Amino acid sequence: MAIRLPRIVSSKKVPKSYFAVYVGENQKRFVIPVSFLNQPSFQDLLGMSQEEFGYSHPTGGLPIPCNEDTFLEVTSRL
């Protein structure tokens, strides 16, 4: 059973202690807690992002190069 993460669709504001990521081919925007940054499984996703996109993110959010189902599976365990 996957837990749906909060995401912001129409608003550009990100709540304090959260950050935006863009996932999948359609770059779906999710807003997730910064506490995920400490988790090894999320750090693996960050490594994939760095390898594919480097450190420049003009959208203001972090692109994650995986499909939405994989992202939701990883983050639902955090």
Secondary structure as UniProt FT lines:
FT   TURN            16..17
FT   STRAND          18..23
FT   TURN            24..27
FT   STRAND          28..33
FT   HELIX           34..38
FT   HELIX           40..53
FT   TURN            54..55
FT   TURN            58..59
FT   STRAND          62..64
FT   HELIX           68..76
//
